[in-house]
């Protein structure tokens, strides 16, 4: 139930110097690194990844202009 005002540049800044986690299905490329979308969204809003569903992270990052990469679909962005 929180309202966040997030810009794409804020997401990119927060992910600088952060090591990507492994073993996830949905990714975004930020600065040449593939990050799981829940890692990116959680870091951006300061919440653990269990605090929000994958679909919410997918929706917000897509609206911010990030291309979502689905590792199981050969790079196509389909979710939830």
Residue pairs with C-beta under 8 A, 6 or more apart in sequence:
2 45
4 45
6 44
6 45
6 60
6 64
7 64
8 64
8 65
8 66
10 44
11 30
11 40
11 44
11 61
11 64
11 66
12 30
12 31
14 43
14 44
15 30
15 31
15 33
15 35
15 40
15 43
15 44
16 31
18 35
18 39
18 43
20 33
20 34
20 35
20 36
20 39
21 35
21 36
21 39
24 36
24 37
24 38
24 39
24 71
25 36
25 70
25 71
25 72
26 36
26 37
26 38
26 54
26 57
26 58
26 68
26 69
26 70
26 71
26 79
27 34
27 35
27 36
27 37
27 68
27 69
27 71
28 34
28 35
28 37
28 40
28 61
28 66
28 67
28 68
28 69
29 35
29 66
29 67
29 69
30 40
30 66
34 69
37 54
37 57
37 58
37 61
37 68
38 49
38 52
38 54
38 57
39 49
40 57
40 61
40 66
41 49
41 52
41 56
41 57
41 60
41 61
42 48
42 49
42 51
42 52
42 57
45 52
53 80
54 79
54 80
55 79
55 80
58 68
58 79
58 80
61 68
62 68
62 77
67 77
68 77
68 79
69 75
69 77
70 76
70 77
70 78
70 79
